[in-house]
């Protein structure tokens, strides 16, 4: 949606409270079935992320990702 290009997905509640609600075009898409995979890597409190953490993340990313086509 940056610079007026692209699409965005927002809940009706979030849109109704947005300052941009009058500036966007809402498109009905009843067949749209989003599949999102989200990663939030973090380290346990009190220690620095090190090679074992990076290695585990790299290995996990090599695995199958069934939600991605």
PDB file of N, H, CA, C and O in Angstrom:
ATOM      1  N   UNK A   1       0.821  -1.178   0.000  1.00  0.00           N
ATOM      2  CA  UNK A   1       0.000   0.000   0.000  1.00  0.00           C
ATOM      3  C   UNK A   1       0.870   1.248   0.000  1.00  0.00           C
ATOM      4  O   UNK A   1       0.367   2.363  -0.133  1.00  0.00           O
ATOM      5  N   UNK A   2       2.163   1.058   0.148  1.00  0.00           N
ATOM      6  H   UNK A   2       2.572   0.151   0.257  1.00  0.00           H
ATOM      7  CA  UNK A   2       3.068   2.205   0.160  1.00  0.00           C
ATOM      8  C   UNK A   2       2.997   2.950  -1.159  1.00  0.00           C
ATOM      9  O   UNK A   2       2.943   2.351  -2.233  1.00  0.00           O
ATOM     10  N   UNK A   3       2.999   4.246  -1.055  1.00  0.00           N
ATOM     11  H   UNK A   3       3.044   4.733  -0.182  1.00  0.00           H
ATOM     12  CA  UNK A   3       2.969   5.129  -2.228  1.00  0.00           C
ATOM     13  C   UNK A   3       1.751   4.886  -3.126  1.00  0.00           C
ATOM     14  O   UNK A   3       1.792   5.160  -4.325  1.00  0.00           O
ATOM     15  N   UNK A   4       0.683   4.375  -2.540  1.00  0.00           N
ATOM     16  H   UNK A   4       0.650   4.152  -1.565  1.00  0.00           H
ATOM     17  CA  UNK A   4      -0.549   4.209  -3.293  1.00  0.00           C
ATOM     18  C   UNK A   4      -0.602   2.983  -4.179  1.00  0.00           C
ATOM     19  O   UNK A   4      -1.472   2.887  -5.045  1.00  0.00           O
ATOM     20  N   UNK A   5       0.314   2.040  -3.983  1.00  0.00           N
ATOM     21  H   UNK A   5       1.021   2.119  -3.280  1.00  0.00           H
ATOM     22  CA  UNK A   5       0.340   0.834  -4.809  1.00  0.00           C
ATOM     23  C   UNK A   5       0.239  -0.394  -3.921  1.00  0.00           C
ATOM     24  O   UNK A   5       0.728  -0.389  -2.792  1.00  0.00           O
ATOM     25  N   UNK A   6      -0.386  -1.436  -4.419  1.00  0.00           N
ATOM     26  H   UNK A   6      -0.783  -1.440  -5.337  1.00  0.00           H
ATOM     27  CA  UNK A   6      -0.441  -2.697  -3.697  1.00  0.00           C
ATOM     28  C   UNK A   6      -1.768  -2.922  -3.011  1.00  0.00           C
ATOM     29  O   UNK A   6      -2.705  -2.133  -3.131  1.00  0.00           O
ATOM     30  N   UNK A   7      -1.815  -4.028  -2.286  1.00  0.00           N
ATOM     31  H   UNK A   7      -1.053  -4.669  -2.189  1.00  0.00           H
ATOM     32  CA  UNK A   7      -3.027  -4.378  -1.552  1.00  0.00           C
ATOM     33  C   UNK A   7      -2.679  -4.551  -0.080  1.00  0.00           C
ATOM     34  O   UNK A   7      -1.517  -4.728   0.286  1.00  0.00           O
ATOM     35  N   UNK A   8      -3.675  -4.498   0.726  1.00  0.00           N
ATOM     36  H   UNK A   8      -4.619  -4.354   0.430  1.00  0.00           H
ATOM     37  CA  UNK A   8      -3.497  -4.720   2.152  1.00  0.00           C
ATOM     38  C   UNK A   8      -4.680  -5.516   2.677  1.00  0.00           C
ATOM     39  O   UNK A   8      -5.754  -5.520   2.075  1.00  0.00           O
ATOM     40  N   UNK A   9      -4.479  -6.179   3.785  1.00  0.00           N
ATOM     41  H   UNK A   9      -3.607  -6.176   4.273  1.00  0.00           H
ATOM     42  CA  UNK A   9      -5.539  -6.943   4.426  1.00  0.00           C
ATOM     43  C   UNK A   9      -5.732  -6.353   5.819  1.00  0.00           C
ATOM     44  O   UNK A   9      -4.780  -6.209   6.586  1.00  0.00           O
ATOM     45  N   UNK A  10      -6.967  -6.020   6.125  1.00  0.00           N
ATOM     46  H   UNK A  10      -7.740  -6.137   5.501  1.00  0.00           H
ATOM     47  CA  UNK A  10      -7.258  -5.403   7.416  1.00  0.00           C
ATOM     48  C   UNK A  10      -8.628  -5.880   7.888  1.00  0.00           C
ATOM     49  O   UNK A  10      -9.515  -6.159   7.081  1.00  0.00           O
ATOM     50  N   UNK A  11      -8.785  -5.967   9.192  1.00  0.00           N
ATOM     51  H   UNK A  11      -8.065  -5.740   9.847  1.00  0.00           H
ATOM     52  CA  UNK A  11     -10.086  -6.350   9.734  1.00  0.00           C
ATOM     53  C   UNK A  11     -11.044  -5.165   9.614  1.00  0.00           C
ATOM     54  O   UNK A  11     -10.605  -4.015   9.609  1.00  0.00           O
ATOM     55  N   UNK A  12     -12.345  -5.435   9.519  1.00  0.00           N
ATOM     56  H   UNK A  12     -12.702  -6.369   9.523  1.00  0.00           H
ATOM     57  CA  UNK A  12     -13.308  -4.332   9.442  1.00  0.00           C
ATOM     58  C   UNK A  12     -13.205  -3.383  10.631  1.00  0.00           C
ATOM     59  O   UNK A  12     -13.350  -2.171  10.468  1.00  0.00           O
ATOM     60  N   UNK A  13     -12.959  -3.914  11.814  1.00  0.00           N
ATOM     61  H   UNK A  13     -12.841  -4.898  11.946  1.00  0.00           H
ATOM     62  CA  UNK A  13     -12.838  -3.062  12.995  1.00  0.00           C
ATOM     63  C   UNK A  13     -11.658  -2.119  12.916  1.00  0.00           C
ATOM     64  O   UNK A  13     -11.759  -0.950  13.288  1.00  0.00           O
ATOM     65  N   UNK A  14     -10.524  -2.635  12.424  1.00  0.00           N
ATOM     66  H   UNK A  14     -10.442  -3.584  12.122  1.00  0.00           H
ATOM     67  CA  UNK A  14      -9.337  -1.788  12.294  1.00  0.00           C
ATOM     68  C   UNK A  14      -9.552  -0.722  11.229  1.00  0.00           C
ATOM     69  O   UNK A  14      -9.109   0.415  11.391  1.00  0.00           O
ATOM     70  N   UNK A  15     -10.225  -1.079  10.145  1.00  0.00           N
ATOM     71  H   UNK A  15     -10.584  -2.003  10.013  1.00  0.00           H
ATOM     72  CA  UNK A  15     -10.481  -0.103   9.083  1.00  0.00           C
ATOM     73  C   UNK A  15     -11.431   0.987   9.561  1.00  0.00           C
ATOM     74  O   UNK A  15     -11.235   2.160   9.246  1.00  0.00           O
ATOM     75  N   UNK A  16     -12.451   0.615  10.311  1.00  0.00           N
ATOM     76  H   UNK A  16     -12.610  -0.339  10.567  1.00  0.00           H
ATOM     77  CA  UNK A  16     -13.429   1.620  10.745  1.00  0.00           C
ATOM     78  C   UNK A  16     -12.808   2.671  11.655  1.00  0.00           C
ATOM     79  O   UNK A  16     -13.287   3.804  11.704  1.00  0.00           O
ATOM     80  N   UNK A  17     -11.749   2.311  12.375  1.00  0.00           N
ATOM     81  H   UNK A  17     -11.360   1.391  12.335  1.00  0.00           H
ATOM     82  CA  UNK A  17     -11.091   3.271  13.250  1.00  0.00           C
ATOM     83  C   UNK A  17      -9.892   3.957  12.630  1.00  0.00           C
ATOM     84  O   UNK A  17      -9.219   4.747  13.291  1.00  0.00           O
ATOM     85  N   UNK A  18      -9.613   3.665  11.364  1.00  0.00           N
ATOM     86  H   UNK A  18     -10.160   3.023  10.827  1.00  0.00           H
ATOM     87  CA  UNK A  18      -8.421   4.204  10.714  1.00  0.00           C
ATOM     88  C   UNK A  18      -8.671   5.584  10.123  1.00  0.00           C
ATOM     89  O   UNK A  18      -9.762   5.882   9.637  1.00  0.00           O
ATOM     90  N   UNK A  19      -7.647   6.411  10.175  1.00  0.00           N
ATOM     91  H   UNK A  19      -6.760   6.169  10.570  1.00  0.00           H
ATOM     92  CA  UNK A  19      -7.749   7.729   9.538  1.00  0.00           C
ATOM     93  C   UNK A  19      -7.791   7.606   8.014  1.00  0.00           C
ATOM     94  O   UNK A  19      -8.152   8.564   7.330  1.00  0.00           O
ATOM     95  N   UNK A  20      -7.430   6.453   7.479  1.00  0.00           N
ATOM     96  H   UNK A  20      -7.136   5.675   8.035  1.00  0.00           H
ATOM     97  CA  UNK A  20      -7.370   6.250   6.028  1.00  0.00           C
ATOM     98  C   UNK A  20      -8.634   5.596   5.471  1.00  0.00           C
ATOM     99  O   UNK A  20      -8.690   5.314   4.274  1.00  0.00           O
ATOM    100  N   UNK A  21      -9.643   5.347   6.294  1.00  0.00           N
ATOM    101  H   UNK A  21      -9.598   5.576   7.266  1.00  0.00           H
ATOM    102  CA  UNK A  21     -10.817   4.587   5.850  1.00  0.00           C
ATOM    103  C   UNK A  21     -11.514   5.184   4.634  1.00  0.00           C
ATOM    104  O   UNK A  21     -12.079   4.441   3.831  1.00  0.00           O
ATOM    105  N   UNK A  22     -11.490   6.486   4.478  1.00  0.00           N
ATOM    106  H   UNK A  22     -11.031   7.090   5.130  1.00  0.00           H
ATOM    107  CA  UNK A  22     -12.140   7.119   3.328  1.00  0.00           C
ATOM    108  C   UNK A  22     -11.234   7.138   2.096  1.00  0.00           C
ATOM    109  O   UNK A  22     -11.707   7.381   0.986  1.00  0.00           O
ATOM    110  N   UNK A  23      -9.950   6.887   2.281  1.00  0.00           N
ATOM    111  H   UNK A  23      -9.566   6.690   3.183  1.00  0.00           H
ATOM    112  CA  UNK A  23      -8.996   6.988   1.171  1.00  0.00           C
ATOM    113  C   UNK A  23      -8.724   5.652   0.486  1.00  0.00           C
ATOM    114  O   UNK A  23      -8.072   5.616  -0.558  1.00  0.00           O
ATOM    115  N   UNK A  24      -9.218   4.548   1.061  1.00  0.00           N
ATOM    116  H   UNK A  24      -9.749   4.577   1.908  1.00  0.00           H
ATOM    117  CA  UNK A  24      -8.952   3.241   0.465  1.00  0.00           C
ATOM    118  C   UNK A  24     -10.195   2.698  -0.219  1.00  0.00           C
ATOM    119  O   UNK A  24     -11.325   3.044   0.128  1.00  0.00           O
ATOM    120  N   UNK A  25      -9.959   1.851  -1.189  1.00  0.00           N
ATOM    121  H   UNK A  25      -9.041   1.571  -1.471  1.00  0.00           H
ATOM    122  CA  UNK A  25     -11.061   1.186  -1.883  1.00  0.00           C
ATOM    123  C   UNK A  25     -11.181  -0.226  -1.322  1.00  0.00           C
ATOM    124  O   UNK A  25     -10.219  -0.994  -1.359  1.00  0.00           O
ATOM    125  N   UNK A  26     -12.338  -0.564  -0.811  1.00  0.00           N
ATOM    126  H   UNK A  26     -13.119   0.060  -0.781  1.00  0.00           H
ATOM    127  CA  UNK A  26     -12.579  -1.898  -0.270  1.00  0.00           C
ATOM    128  C   UNK A  26     -13.038  -2.794  -1.406  1.00  0.00           C
ATOM    129  O   UNK A  26     -13.977  -2.467  -2.131  1.00  0.00           O
ATOM    130  N   UNK A  27     -12.365  -3.928  -1.554  1.00  0.00           N
ATOM    131  H   UNK A  27     -11.602  -4.194  -0.965  1.00  0.00           H
ATOM    132  CA  UNK A  27     -12.677  -4.879  -2.622  1.00  0.00           C
ATOM    133  C   UNK A  27     -13.182  -6.161  -1.981  1.00  0.00           C
ATOM    134  O   UNK A  27     -12.485  -6.767  -1.167  1.00  0.00           O
ATOM    135  N   UNK A  28     -14.384  -6.576  -2.343  1.00  0.00           N
ATOM    136  H   UNK A  28     -14.950  -6.084  -3.005  1.00  0.00           H
ATOM    137  CA  UNK A  28     -14.941  -7.816  -1.824  1.00  0.00           C
ATOM    138  C   UNK A  28     -14.248  -8.990  -2.512  1.00  0.00           C
ATOM    139  O   UNK A  28     -14.161  -9.030  -3.739  1.00  0.00           O
ATOM    140  N   UNK A  29     -13.760  -9.934  -1.732  1.00  0.00           N
ATOM    141  H   UNK A  29     -13.831  -9.901  -0.735  1.00  0.00           H
ATOM    142  CA  UNK A  29     -13.063 -11.095  -2.307  1.00  0.00           C
ATOM    143  C   UNK A  29     -13.477 -12.356  -1.546  1.00  0.00           C
ATOM    144  O   UNK A  29     -12.711 -12.868  -0.729  1.00  0.00           O
ATOM    145  N   UNK A  30     -14.689 -12.858  -1.814  1.00  0.00           N
ATOM    146  H   UNK A  30     -15.311 -12.442  -2.477  1.00  0.00           H
ATOM    147  CA  UNK A  30     -15.209 -13.991  -1.045  1.00  0.00           C
ATOM    148  C   UNK A  30     -14.392 -15.276  -1.192  1.00  0.00           C
ATOM    149  O   UNK A  30     -14.422 -16.113  -0.290  1.00  0.00           O
ATOM    150  N   UNK A  31     -13.673 -15.459  -2.285  1.00  0.00           N
ATOM    151  H   UNK A  31     -13.649 -14.779  -3.018  1.00  0.00           H
ATOM    152  CA  UNK A  31     -12.884 -16.673  -2.474  1.00  0.00           C
ATOM    153  C   UNK A  31     -11.468 -16.583  -1.940  1.00  0.00           C
ATOM    154  O   UNK A  31     -10.707 -17.545  -2.045  1.00  0.00           O
ATOM    155  N   UNK A  32     -11.102 -15.446  -1.368  1.00  0.00           N
ATOM    156  H   UNK A  32     -11.720 -14.664  -1.283  1.00  0.00           H
ATOM    157  CA  UNK A  32      -9.734 -15.241  -0.879  1.00  0.00           C
ATOM    158  C   UNK A  32      -9.530 -16.017   0.415  1.00  0.00           C
ATOM    159  O   UNK A  32     -10.274 -15.836   1.379  1.00  0.00           O
ATOM    160  N   UNK A  33      -8.520 -16.880   0.432  1.00  0.00           N
ATOM    161  H   UNK A  33      -7.916 -17.027  -0.351  1.00  0.00           H
ATOM    162  CA  UNK A  33      -8.219 -17.684   1.624  1.00  0.00           C
ATOM    163  C   UNK A  33      -6.748 -17.487   1.970  1.00  0.00           C
ATOM    164  O   UNK A  33      -5.899 -18.252   1.513  1.00  0.00           O
ATOM    165  N   UNK A  34      -6.440 -16.480   2.766  1.00  0.00           N
ATOM    166  H   UNK A  34      -7.130 -15.858   3.137  1.00  0.00           H
ATOM    167  CA  UNK A  34      -5.031 -16.222   3.083  1.00  0.00           C
ATOM    168  C   UNK A  34      -4.428 -17.342   3.923  1.00  0.00           C
ATOM    169  O   UNK A  34      -5.086 -17.914   4.792  1.00  0.00           O
ATOM    170  N   UNK A  35      -3.173 -17.637   3.647  1.00  0.00           N
ATOM    171  H   UNK A  35      -2.638 -17.172   2.941  1.00  0.00           H
ATOM    172  CA  UNK A  35      -2.406 -18.586   4.447  1.00  0.00           C
ATOM    173  C   UNK A  35      -1.111 -17.879   4.805  1.00  0.00           C
ATOM    174  O   UNK A  35      -0.291 -17.588   3.934  1.00  0.00           O
ATOM    175  N   UNK A  36      -0.934 -17.610   6.067  1.00  0.00           N
ATOM    176  H   UNK A  36      -1.600 -17.846   6.774  1.00  0.00           H
ATOM    177  CA  UNK A  36       0.202 -16.815   6.513  1.00  0.00           C
ATOM    178  C   UNK A  36       1.080 -17.646   7.438  1.00  0.00           C
ATOM    179  O   UNK A  36       0.589 -18.326   8.338  1.00  0.00           O
ATOM    180  N   UNK A  37       2.362 -17.579   7.204  1.00  0.00           N
ATOM    181  H   UNK A  37       2.761 -17.026   6.473  1.00  0.00           H
ATOM    182  CA  UNK A  37       3.328 -18.184   8.125  1.00  0.00           C
ATOM    183  C   UNK A  37       4.164 -17.044   8.675  1.00  0.00           C
ATOM    184  O   UNK A  37       4.725 -16.253   7.916  1.00  0.00           O
ATOM    185  N   UNK A  38       4.245 -16.963   9.960  1.00  0.00           N
ATOM    186  H   UNK A  38       3.790 -17.606  10.577  1.00  0.00           H
ATOM    187  CA  UNK A  38       4.958 -15.864  10.603  1.00  0.00           C
ATOM    188  C   UNK A  38       5.998 -16.422  11.563  1.00  0.00           C
ATOM    189  O   UNK A  38       5.705 -17.299  12.375  1.00  0.00           O
ATOM    190  N   UNK A  39       7.201 -15.908  11.458  1.00  0.00           N
ATOM    191  H   UNK A  39       7.439 -15.196  10.798  1.00  0.00           H
ATOM    192  CA  UNK A  39       8.278 -16.302  12.365  1.00  0.00           C
ATOM    193  C   UNK A  39       8.601 -15.121  13.264  1.00  0.00           C
ATOM    194  O   UNK A  39       8.679 -13.981  12.806  1.00  0.00           O
ATOM    195  N   UNK A  40       8.787 -15.398  14.528  1.00  0.00           N
ATOM    196  H   UNK A  40       8.724 -16.324  14.900  1.00  0.00           H
ATOM    197  CA  UNK A  40       9.218 -14.377  15.468  1.00  0.00           C
ATOM    198  C   UNK A  40      10.377 -14.948  16.276  1.00  0.00           C
ATOM    199  O   UNK A  40      10.193 -15.390  17.410  1.00  0.00           O
ATOM    200  N   UNK A  41      11.575 -14.936  15.687  1.00  0.00           N
ATOM    201  H   UNK A  41      11.725 -14.577  14.765  1.00  0.00           H
ATOM    202  CA  UNK A  41      12.716 -15.472  16.436  1.00  0.00           C
ATOM    203  C   UNK A  41      13.054 -14.565  17.610  1.00  0.00           C
ATOM    204  O   UNK A  41      13.032 -13.340  17.489  1.00  0.00           O
ATOM    205  N   UNK A  42      13.360 -15.162  18.720  1.00  0.00           N
ATOM    206  H   UNK A  42      13.378 -16.157  18.819  1.00  0.00           H
ATOM    207  CA  UNK A  42      13.746 -14.390  19.899  1.00  0.00           C
ATOM    208  C   UNK A  42      14.704 -15.232  20.722  1.00  0.00           C
ATOM    209  O   UNK A  42      14.784 -16.449  20.555  1.00  0.00           O
ATOM    210  N   UNK A  43      15.408 -14.588  21.588  1.00  0.00           N
ATOM    211  H   UNK A  43      15.343 -13.600  21.724  1.00  0.00           H
ATOM    212  CA  UNK A  43      16.338 -15.303  22.465  1.00  0.00           C
ATOM    213  C   UNK A  43      15.779 -15.299  23.879  1.00  0.00           C
ATOM    214  O   UNK A  43      15.034 -14.393  24.255  1.00  0.00           O
ATOM    215  N   UNK A  44      16.133 -16.298  24.653  1.00  0.00           N
ATOM    216  H   UNK A  44      16.738 -17.033  24.348  1.00  0.00           H
ATOM    217  CA  UNK A  44      15.698 -16.286  26.049  1.00  0.00           C
ATOM    218  C   UNK A  44      16.288 -15.077  26.771  1.00  0.00           C
ATOM    219  O   UNK A  44      17.385 -14.638  26.426  1.00  0.00           O
ATOM    220  N   UNK A  45      15.594 -14.535  27.757  1.00  0.00           N
ATOM    221  H   UNK A  45      14.702 -14.891  28.037  1.00  0.00           H
ATOM    222  CA  UNK A  45      16.118 -13.380  28.487  1.00  0.00           C
ATOM    223  C   UNK A  45      17.449 -13.709  29.168  1.00  0.00           C
ATOM    224  O   UNK A  45      17.653 -14.818  29.663  1.00  0.00           O
ATOM    225  N   UNK A  46      18.329 -12.742  29.183  1.00  0.00           N
ATOM    226  H   UNK A  46      18.163 -11.841  28.781  1.00  0.00           H
ATOM    227  CA  UNK A  46      19.552 -12.878  29.938  1.00  0.00           C
ATOM    228  C   UNK A  46      20.722 -13.512  29.227  1.00  0.00           C
ATOM    229  O   UNK A  46      21.765 -13.727  29.845  1.00  0.00           O
ATOM    230  N   UNK A  47      20.590 -13.820  27.953  1.00  0.00           N
ATOM    231  H   UNK A  47      19.743 -13.646  27.451  1.00  0.00           H
ATOM    232  CA  UNK A  47      21.758 -14.339  27.246  1.00  0.00           C
ATOM    233  C   UNK A  47      21.748 -13.835  25.815  1.00  0.00           C
ATOM    234  O   UNK A  47      20.705 -13.462  25.277  1.00  0.00           O
ATOM    235  N   UNK A  48      22.899 -13.831  25.222  1.00  0.00           N
ATOM    236  H   UNK A  48      23.746 -14.134  25.659  1.00  0.00           H
ATOM    237  CA  UNK A  48      23.042 -13.327  23.861  1.00  0.00           C
ATOM    238  C   UNK A  48      22.729 -14.434  22.863  1.00  0.00           C
ATOM    239  O   UNK A  48      23.000 -15.608  23.117  1.00  0.00           O
ATOM    240  N   UNK A  49      22.166 -14.056  21.740  1.00  0.00           N
ATOM    241  H   UNK A  49      21.946 -13.102  21.533  1.00  0.00           H
ATOM    242  CA  UNK A  49      21.952 -15.020  20.663  1.00  0.00           C
ATOM    243  C   UNK A  49      23.312 -15.412  20.116  1.00  0.00           C
ATOM    244  O   UNK A  49      24.143 -14.549  19.832  1.00  0.00           O
ATOM    245  N   UNK A  50      23.538 -16.685  19.969  1.00  0.00           N
ATOM    246  H   UNK A  50      22.863 -17.386  20.199  1.00  0.00           H
ATOM    247  CA  UNK A  50      24.835 -17.148  19.493  1.00  0.00           C
ATOM    248  C   UNK A  50      24.688 -18.131  18.360  1.00  0.00           C
ATOM    249  O   UNK A  50      23.605 -18.305  17.801  1.00  0.00           O
ATOM    250  N   UNK A  51      25.777 -18.761  18.034  1.00  0.00           N
ATOM    251  H   UNK A  51      26.656 -18.620  18.488  1.00  0.00           H
ATOM    252  CA  UNK A  51      25.802 -19.706  16.919  1.00  0.00           C
ATOM    253  C   UNK A  51      24.755 -20.813  17.057  1.00  0.00           C
ATOM    254  O   UNK A  51      24.115 -21.141  16.057  1.00  0.00           O
ATOM    255  N   UNK A  52      24.540 -21.408  18.239  1.00  0.00           N
ATOM    256  H   UNK A  52      25.060 -21.142  19.051  1.00  0.00           H
ATOM    257  CA  UNK A  52      23.514 -22.458  18.323  1.00  0.00           C
ATOM    258  C   UNK A  52      22.123 -21.948  17.954  1.00  0.00           C
ATOM    259  O   UNK A  52      21.354 -22.660  17.308  1.00  0.00           O
ATOM    260  N   UNK A  53      21.795 -20.724  18.356  1.00  0.00           N
ATOM    261  H   UNK A  53      22.419 -20.145  18.881  1.00  0.00           H
ATOM    262  CA  UNK A  53      20.489 -20.156  18.016  1.00  0.00           C
ATOM    263  C   UNK A  53      20.365 -19.947  16.514  1.00  0.00           C
ATOM    264  O   UNK A  53      19.346 -20.297  15.919  1.00  0.00           O
ATOM    265  N   UNK A  54      21.383 -19.385  15.908  1.00  0.00           N
ATOM    266  H   UNK A  54      22.211 -19.101  16.392  1.00  0.00           H
ATOM    267  CA  UNK A  54      21.349 -19.145  14.462  1.00  0.00           C
ATOM    268  C   UNK A  54      21.284 -20.464  13.706  1.00  0.00           C
ATOM    269  O   UNK A  54      20.578 -20.574  12.703  1.00  0.00           O
ATOM    270  N   UNK A  55      22.016 -21.460  14.180  1.00  0.00           N
ATOM    271  H   UNK A  55      22.589 -21.370  14.994  1.00  0.00           H
ATOM    272  CA  UNK A  55      22.009 -22.764  13.523  1.00  0.00           C
ATOM    273  C   UNK A  55      20.646 -23.425  13.586  1.00  0.00           C
ATOM    274  O   UNK A  55      20.187 -23.999  12.599  1.00  0.00           O
ATOM    275  N   UNK A  56      19.995 -23.349  14.739  1.00  0.00           N
ATOM    276  H   UNK A  56      20.368 -22.882  15.541  1.00  0.00           H
ATOM    277  CA  UNK A  56      18.666 -23.947  14.893  1.00  0.00           C
ATOM    278  C   UNK A  56      17.656 -23.263  13.985  1.00  0.00           C
ATOM    279  O   UNK A  56      16.812 -23.930  13.387  1.00  0.00           O
ATOM    280  N   UNK A  57      17.730 -21.950  13.875  1.00  0.00           N
ATOM    281  H   UNK A  57      18.415 -21.408  14.361  1.00  0.00           H
ATOM    282  CA  UNK A  57      16.824 -21.228  12.991  1.00  0.00           C
ATOM    283  C   UNK A  57      17.080 -21.603  11.538  1.00  0.00           C
ATOM    284  O   UNK A  57      16.135 -21.822  10.780  1.00  0.00           O
ATOM    285  N   UNK A  58      18.338 -21.677  11.146  1.00  0.00           N
ATOM    286  H   UNK A  58      19.105 -21.499  11.762  1.00  0.00           H
ATOM    287  CA  UNK A  58      18.677 -22.040   9.769  1.00  0.00           C
ATOM    288  C   UNK A  58      18.153 -23.436   9.439  1.00  0.00           C
ATOM    289  O   UNK A  58      17.630 -23.655   8.347  1.00  0.00           O
ATOM    290  N   UNK A  59      18.286 -24.377  10.364  1.00  0.00           N
ATOM    291  H   UNK A  59      18.711 -24.200  11.252  1.00  0.00           H
ATOM    292  CA  UNK A  59      17.789 -25.734  10.134  1.00  0.00           C
ATOM    293  C   UNK A  59      16.267 -25.753  10.024  1.00  0.00           C
ATOM    294  O   UNK A  59      15.716 -26.449   9.171  1.00  0.00           O
ATOM    295  N   UNK A  60      15.588 -24.998  10.876  1.00  0.00           N
ATOM    296  H   UNK A  60      16.035 -24.433  11.570  1.00  0.00           H
ATOM    297  CA  UNK A  60      14.125 -24.954  10.837  1.00  0.00           C
ATOM    298  C   UNK A  60      13.626 -24.387   9.519  1.00  0.00           C
ATOM    299  O   UNK A  60      12.605 -24.836   9.000  1.00  0.00           O
ATOM    300  N   UNK A  61      14.329 -23.414   8.978  1.00  0.00           N
ATOM    301  H   UNK A  61      15.159 -23.049   9.400  1.00  0.00           H
ATOM    302  CA  UNK A  61      13.908 -22.804   7.719  1.00  0.00           C
ATOM    303  C   UNK A  61      14.127 -23.726   6.530  1.00  0.00           C
ATOM    304  O   UNK A  61      13.524 -23.514   5.479  1.00  0.00           O
ATOM    305  N   UNK A  62      14.969 -24.741   6.663  1.00  0.00           N
ATOM    306  H   UNK A  62      15.460 -24.914   7.517  1.00  0.00           H
ATOM    307  CA  UNK A  62      15.198 -25.701   5.581  1.00  0.00           C
ATOM    308  C   UNK A  62      14.066 -26.711   5.471  1.00  0.00           C
ATOM    309  O   UNK A  62      13.897 -27.345   4.429  1.00  0.00           O
ATOM    310  N   UNK A  63      13.293 -26.863   6.533  1.00  0.00           N
ATOM    311  H   UNK A  63      13.430 -26.348   7.379  1.00  0.00           H
ATOM    312  CA  UNK A  63      12.243 -27.873   6.576  1.00  0.00           C
ATOM    313  C   UNK A  63      11.080 -27.546   5.660  1.00  0.00           C
ATOM    314  O   UNK A  63      11.042 -26.476   5.053  1.00  0.00           O
ATOM    315  N   UNK A  64      10.128 -28.468   5.561  1.00  0.00           N
ATOM    316  H   UNK A  64      10.159 -29.337   6.054  1.00  0.00           H
ATOM    317  CA  UNK A  64       8.957 -28.240   4.706  1.00  0.00           C
ATOM    318  C   UNK A  64       8.101 -27.097   5.241  1.00  0.00           C
ATOM    319  O   UNK A  64       7.954 -26.922   6.451  1.00  0.00           O
ATOM    320  N   UNK A  65       7.551 -26.341   4.332  1.00  0.00           N
ATOM    321  H   UNK A  65       7.671 -26.483   3.349  1.00  0.00           H
ATOM    322  CA  UNK A  65       6.665 -25.235   4.700  1.00  0.00           C
ATOM    323  C   UNK A  65       5.334 -25.462   3.994  1.00  0.00           C
ATOM    324  O   UNK A  65       5.111 -24.931   2.906  1.00  0.00           O
ATOM    325  N   UNK A  66       4.449 -26.246   4.604  1.00  0.00           N
ATOM    326  H   UNK A  66       4.630 -26.677   5.488  1.00  0.00           H
ATOM    327  CA  UNK A  66       3.218 -26.652   3.927  1.00  0.00           C
ATOM    328  C   UNK A  66       2.277 -25.514   3.565  1.00  0.00           C
ATOM    329  O   UNK A  66       1.437 -25.679   2.681  1.00  0.00           O
ATOM    330  N   UNK A  67       2.391 -24.382   4.212  1.00  0.00           N
ATOM    331  H   UNK A  67       3.073 -24.248   4.930  1.00  0.00           H
ATOM    332  CA  UNK A  67       1.464 -23.290   3.908  1.00  0.00           C
ATOM    333  C   UNK A  67       1.946 -22.415   2.766  1.00  0.00           C
ATOM    334  O   UNK A  67       1.238 -21.499   2.347  1.00  0.00           O
ATOM    335  N   UNK A  68       3.127 -22.680   2.262  1.00  0.00           N
ATOM    336  H   UNK A  68       3.703 -23.424   2.602  1.00  0.00           H
ATOM    337  CA  UNK A  68       3.662 -21.855   1.180  1.00  0.00           C
ATOM    338  C   UNK A  68       3.563 -22.627  -0.117  1.00  0.00           C
ATOM    339  O   UNK A  68       3.835 -23.826  -0.162  1.00  0.00           O
ATOM    340  N   UNK A  69       3.174 -21.937  -1.167  1.00  0.00           N
ATOM    341  H   UNK A  69       2.952 -20.962  -1.131  1.00  0.00           H
ATOM    342  CA  UNK A  69       3.071 -22.608  -2.464  1.00  0.00           C
ATOM    343  C   UNK A  69       4.166 -22.146  -3.383  1.00  0.00           C
ATOM    344  O   UNK A  69       4.246 -22.601  -4.524  1.00  0.00           O
TER     345      UNK A  69
END
